[in-house]
Amino acid sequence: MKGRAWLVAAACLLAWQLQQVSGWSIVRRHDVPDSNYINYAAQPQFAAVGKVLSNVAAGSGTVIANGWWVLTAAHVVAGANLQSVRFEIGQAVYQAQAVYIHPNYSGIANDIALIELSAPVMGVTPAQIYTGSNELGAIGHSVGFGNTGTGATGQQNNTYGTKRAMQNIIDVIGDIVNNQFVPNPNGTFFLSDFDSPAGNTNTLGVFGSSPTPLGLEGMGAPGDSGGPVFIQVGNGWFIAGVHSFITNSSAVYGTVLGSIRVSRYASWINSVVPEPASIAALAAGLLGLVARRARKGGKRAQKA
């Protein structure tokens, strides 16, 4: 993220003291080709992910609902000039007409926001949000456009702009209390650590995290704040998280990624965003009204 302070957590065993630093994105395993992460991001289940840009930040977000809305992190758009907020996906650019930041956002807690676009995103199926409670232990699939690098060398500056996707296990769920992460199965955040192929960087091992990395294991680094964490449920893909903080701005092996737990914010999202079914019903009602008026108009014309 550019020109904006960002969040980093300094790891303690059961508590995580949060600090400020710049945004983040996808850093890969040093023994896996970068092309694997780029090709994975091109999969159709991640088509709704794009860039969120403004005068204060360069981050990511995901098209949801009826295509008029983008889900992102609050710190990506907080304090931005509305006229500067835009969403880029493919070659298309969509301007924001409104930004909704969670009313209890504090800079750390409730780090979630919605962007209402001036026109619906075309040619992309909006992503669905996860409303269940089985995130723990699932594989999280993160997507973003920010800086890249490897877990051995860390993220490299000025490498923002290429879409990548990575995988990481959701290791623990909790809350931010007095600027610390506290484990809580009903919490509003979840954490994932960046395991190395050597198996010696299992930061969240105390919570039962495996030291063995996934095939596309990765971590965040500057430039992809607000990006999604998808989980697969059956044949469907759902946004379970929104990237919020990391524990080391270099994003080397052992770094921990913290994401907003979207299921805990489903009610707030639905209170702001019209449900697609409601939009469809409204559209059908309007079409029916127009049809009835057209029929009546025709009868009047015949009588005249």
C-alpha positions as CSV (number, residue, x, y, z in Angstrom):
1,M,0.0,0.0,0.0
2,K,1.4,3.4,-0.8
3,G,1.2,6.6,1.3
4,R,-0.7,4.8,4.1
5,A,0.3,3.2,7.4
6,W,-0.5,-0.5,7.7
7,L,-0.7,-3.2,10.3
8,V,1.9,-5.7,11.5
9,A,1.6,-8.0,14.5
10,A,4.7,-8.9,16.6
11,A,4.2,-12.5,17.6
12,C,3.9,-13.6,21.2
13,L,2.8,-17.1,22.2
14,L,-0.9,-16.4,22.9
15,A,-1.0,-12.6,22.2
16,W,0.0,-10.5,19.2
17,Q,1.0,-6.9,19.8
18,L,0.0,-4.9,16.7
19,Q,2.1,-2.3,15.1
20,Q,1.9,0.0,12.0
21,V,3.6,-0.5,8.7
22,S,2.7,-0.5,5.0
23,G,0.3,-2.9,3.1
24,W,0.9,-6.3,1.7
25,S,0.4,-9.0,-1.0
26,I,1.6,-12.4,-2.3
27,V,5.0,-13.8,-1.5
28,R,5.8,-17.4,-2.7
29,R,7.8,-20.4,-1.7
30,H,11.4,-20.0,-3.0
31,D,11.3,-23.5,-4.5
32,V,8.1,-23.0,-6.6
33,P,8.0,-21.0,-9.9
34,D,6.3,-17.7,-9.8
35,S,4.3,-18.7,-12.9
36,N,2.5,-21.3,-10.8
37,Y,1.0,-18.5,-8.5
38,I,0.2,-16.3,-11.5
39,N,-1.5,-19.2,-13.4
40,Y,-3.5,-20.1,-10.2
41,A,-4.8,-16.6,-9.9
42,A,-6.2,-16.9,-13.5
43,Q,-8.6,-19.7,-12.4
44,P,-12.3,-18.7,-12.9
45,Q,-13.1,-18.9,-9.2
46,F,-10.9,-15.8,-8.6
47,A,-12.2,-13.7,-11.6
48,A,-14.0,-11.3,-9.3
49,V,-10.8,-10.0,-7.7
50,G,-9.4,-6.6,-8.8
51,K,-7.4,-3.6,-7.7
52,V,-8.7,-1.0,-5.3
53,L,-6.9,2.3,-5.9
54,S,-7.2,5.8,-4.4
55,N,-5.2,8.8,-3.4
56,V,-4.1,7.0,-0.2
57,A,-3.8,3.3,-1.1
58,A,-3.2,0.6,-3.7
59,G,-4.9,-2.6,-2.6
60,S,-7.3,-5.2,-3.7
61,G,-11.0,-6.1,-3.4
62,T,-13.7,-8.5,-4.7
63,V,-16.9,-7.9,-6.6
64,I,-19.9,-9.2,-4.6
65,A,-23.7,-9.1,-4.6
66,N,-25.2,-7.7,-7.9
67,G,-21.9,-6.4,-9.3
68,W,-22.3,-2.9,-8.0
69,W,-20.3,-3.6,-4.8
70,V,-16.7,-4.4,-3.9
71,L,-15.6,-5.9,-0.5
72,T,-12.2,-4.7,0.8
73,A,-10.4,-3.7,4.0
74,A,-11.4,-0.5,5.8
75,H,-7.8,0.8,6.0
76,V,-7.5,0.7,2.2
77,V,-10.2,3.4,1.7
78,A,-10.4,5.2,5.1
79,G,-9.5,8.9,4.6
80,A,-9.5,8.6,0.8
81,N,-11.0,11.3,-1.4
82,L,-14.1,9.6,-2.8
83,Q,-13.4,10.9,-6.3
84,S,-10.1,9.1,-6.3
85,V,-11.5,5.7,-5.3
86,R,-11.7,3.3,-8.2
87,F,-11.8,-0.4,-8.9
88,E,-9.8,-1.9,-11.8
89,I,-10.5,-5.4,-13.1
90,G,-9.1,-6.6,-16.3
91,Q,-8.9,-3.6,-18.6
92,A,-12.0,-2.0,-17.1
93,V,-12.0,0.9,-14.5
94,Y,-15.1,1.6,-12.3
95,Q,-15.4,4.7,-10.2
96,A,-16.8,4.6,-6.6
97,Q,-20.0,6.5,-5.9
98,A,-19.9,5.7,-2.1
99,V,-17.7,4.0,0.5
100,Y,-19.1,2.3,3.6
101,I,-16.6,1.7,6.4
102,H,-17.7,-0.5,9.3
103,P,-19.0,1.8,12.0
104,N,-16.8,0.2,14.7
105,Y,-13.6,0.3,12.6
106,S,-10.7,1.4,14.9
107,G,-7.7,1.0,12.6
108,I,-7.3,-2.6,13.7
109,A,-10.6,-4.1,14.8
110,N,-13.5,-4.3,12.3
111,D,-11.1,-3.7,9.3
112,I,-13.8,-4.1,6.6
113,A,-15.4,-1.8,4.1
114,L,-17.7,-1.8,1.1
115,I,-17.4,0.3,-2.1
116,E,-20.5,1.1,-4.1
117,L,-19.5,1.5,-7.8
118,S,-21.0,4.0,-10.2
119,A,-21.8,1.2,-12.6
120,P,-22.0,-2.6,-12.3
121,V,-19.0,-4.7,-13.2
122,M,-19.7,-6.5,-16.4
123,G,-18.6,-9.9,-17.6
124,V,-17.7,-11.2,-14.1
125,T,-19.7,-13.4,-11.7
126,P,-19.8,-11.8,-8.3
127,A,-18.2,-13.8,-5.5
128,Q,-20.3,-15.1,-2.6
129,I,-19.5,-14.4,1.0
130,Y,-19.2,-17.3,3.5
131,T,-21.8,-17.3,6.3
132,G,-20.9,-20.6,8.0
133,S,-18.5,-21.3,10.9
134,N,-16.2,-24.0,9.7
135,E,-13.2,-21.9,8.6
136,L,-10.7,-23.4,11.1
137,G,-8.4,-25.9,9.4
138,A,-9.7,-25.1,5.9
139,I,-7.3,-24.2,3.0
140,G,-7.5,-20.4,2.5
141,H,-6.9,-19.3,-1.1
142,S,-5.6,-15.7,-1.1
143,V,-5.5,-13.4,-4.2
144,G,-3.8,-10.1,-4.8
145,F,-1.8,-7.7,-7.0
146,G,0.9,-6.4,-4.6
147,N,4.6,-6.8,-4.2
148,T,6.1,-10.2,-4.6
149,G,9.2,-12.2,-3.6
150,T,10.1,-15.4,-1.9
151,G,9.9,-16.6,1.7
152,A,13.7,-16.8,1.7
153,T,14.4,-13.3,0.5
154,G,11.2,-11.4,1.5
155,Q,9.1,-9.1,-0.6
156,Q,10.7,-6.8,-3.1
157,N,9.6,-3.2,-3.4
158,N,8.0,-1.8,-6.6
159,T,6.7,-5.1,-7.9
160,Y,3.0,-4.3,-7.5
161,G,0.5,-5.0,-10.3
162,T,0.5,-8.7,-11.2
163,K,-2.4,-10.9,-10.0
164,R,-1.2,-13.9,-8.0
165,A,-3.0,-16.4,-5.8
166,M,-1.6,-18.6,-3.0
167,Q,-2.7,-21.1,-0.4
168,N,-2.4,-21.3,3.4
169,I,-4.2,-23.2,6.2
170,I,-6.5,-21.2,8.5
171,D,-4.7,-22.1,11.7
172,V,-6.5,-20.2,14.5
173,I,-9.4,-17.9,15.1
174,G,-9.5,-15.0,17.6
175,D,-10.1,-11.3,18.3
176,I,-8.0,-8.1,18.7
177,V,-8.3,-7.1,22.4
178,N,-6.3,-4.1,23.6
179,N,-4.1,-4.2,20.5
180,Q,-3.4,-7.9,21.0
181,F,-4.6,-11.1,19.2
182,V,-6.4,-13.4,21.6
183,P,-7.6,-16.8,20.4
184,N,-11.4,-17.2,20.5
185,P,-13.4,-19.7,18.4
186,N,-16.1,-17.0,17.9
187,G,-13.6,-14.3,17.0
188,T,-13.5,-11.8,14.2
189,F,-10.0,-12.6,12.8
190,F,-8.2,-15.8,11.6
191,L,-4.5,-16.4,11.3
192,S,-2.2,-18.4,8.9
193,D,1.5,-18.8,9.1
194,F,4.1,-19.0,6.2
195,D,5.7,-22.4,6.5
196,S,9.1,-23.1,4.8
197,P,10.0,-26.3,2.9
198,A,12.5,-27.0,5.6
199,G,9.7,-27.3,8.2
200,N,11.5,-25.0,10.7
201,T,9.2,-21.9,10.7
202,N,6.0,-23.2,12.2
203,T,5.1,-20.0,14.1
204,L,1.6,-21.2,14.9
205,G,2.6,-24.7,15.9
206,V,1.3,-24.0,19.5
207,F,-2.2,-23.9,18.0
208,G,-1.7,-27.2,16.1
209,S,-0.5,-25.8,12.9
210,S,1.4,-28.2,10.6
211,P,5.0,-27.3,9.8
212,T,4.6,-28.7,6.3
213,P,3.8,-26.0,3.6
214,L,1.1,-26.5,1.0
215,G,2.1,-26.7,-2.7
216,L,1.3,-23.0,-3.3
217,E,2.1,-21.8,0.3
218,G,2.5,-18.1,0.5
219,M,2.2,-14.9,2.5
220,G,1.2,-11.2,2.1
221,A,3.5,-8.2,1.3
222,P,3.0,-4.5,0.4
223,G,0.3,-3.8,-2.1
224,D,-2.6,-6.2,-1.7
225,S,-4.5,-5.0,1.5
226,G,-8.2,-5.9,1.3
227,G,-7.7,-8.9,-0.9
228,P,-9.9,-12.0,-0.3
229,V,-9.3,-15.3,1.3
230,F,-11.5,-17.9,-0.4
231,I,-12.5,-21.3,0.9
232,Q,-14.1,-24.1,-1.1
233,V,-17.3,-25.7,0.2
234,G,-18.5,-28.5,-2.0
235,N,-18.3,-27.2,-5.5
236,G,-18.7,-23.6,-4.4
237,W,-16.1,-20.9,-3.6
238,F,-16.8,-18.3,-0.9
239,I,-15.0,-15.3,0.6
240,A,-14.1,-16.3,4.1
241,G,-11.6,-13.5,4.9
242,V,-10.3,-10.1,4.0
243,H,-6.6,-9.5,4.4
244,S,-5.9,-7.2,7.3
245,F,-2.4,-7.5,8.9
246,I,0.9,-9.4,8.9
247,T,3.5,-9.9,11.6
248,N,6.6,-9.0,9.5
249,S,6.7,-6.4,6.8
250,S,9.3,-8.4,4.9
251,A,6.9,-11.4,4.6
252,V,9.7,-14.0,5.1
253,Y,9.1,-17.5,6.2
254,G,7.5,-17.6,9.7
255,T,5.4,-14.5,9.1
256,V,1.7,-14.7,10.1
257,L,-1.2,-13.3,8.1
258,G,-4.3,-12.0,9.8
259,S,-7.6,-11.7,8.0
260,I,-11.0,-10.4,8.9
261,R,-13.4,-13.2,9.3
262,V,-16.2,-12.3,6.9
263,S,-18.8,-14.7,8.4
264,R,-18.9,-12.5,11.5
265,Y,-19.8,-9.4,9.3
266,A,-22.4,-11.0,7.1
267,S,-25.2,-9.2,8.8
268,W,-23.5,-5.8,8.4
269,I,-22.8,-6.5,4.7
270,N,-26.4,-7.5,4.1
271,S,-27.6,-4.3,5.9
272,V,-25.6,-2.2,3.4
273,V,-25.8,-4.2,0.2
274,P,-29.2,-5.1,-1.3
275,E,-29.5,-8.9,-1.6
276,P,-29.4,-10.1,-5.2
277,A,-32.7,-11.8,-4.8
278,S,-34.3,-8.5,-3.7
279,I,-32.8,-6.8,-6.7
280,A,-34.2,-9.4,-9.0
281,A,-37.6,-9.2,-7.4
282,L,-37.6,-5.4,-7.7
283,A,-36.5,-5.6,-11.3
284,A,-39.2,-8.2,-12.0
285,G,-41.8,-6.0,-10.3
286,L,-40.7,-2.9,-12.4
287,L,-40.9,-4.9,-15.6
288,G,-44.3,-6.2,-14.7
289,L,-45.5,-2.6,-14.0
290,V,-44.1,-1.4,-17.3
291,A,-45.8,-4.3,-19.1
292,R,-49.1,-3.6,-17.5
293,R,-48.9,0.1,-18.4
294,A,-47.9,-0.8,-21.9
295,R,-51.0,-3.1,-22.2
296,K,-53.3,-0.4,-20.8
297,G,-51.7,2.1,-23.1
298,G,-52.4,-0.2,-26.1
299,K,-56.0,-0.6,-25.1
300,R,-56.5,3.1,-24.8
301,A,-55.0,3.6,-28.2
302,Q,-57.4,1.1,-29.7
303,K,-60.4,2.8,-28.1
304,A,-59.3,6.2,-29.4
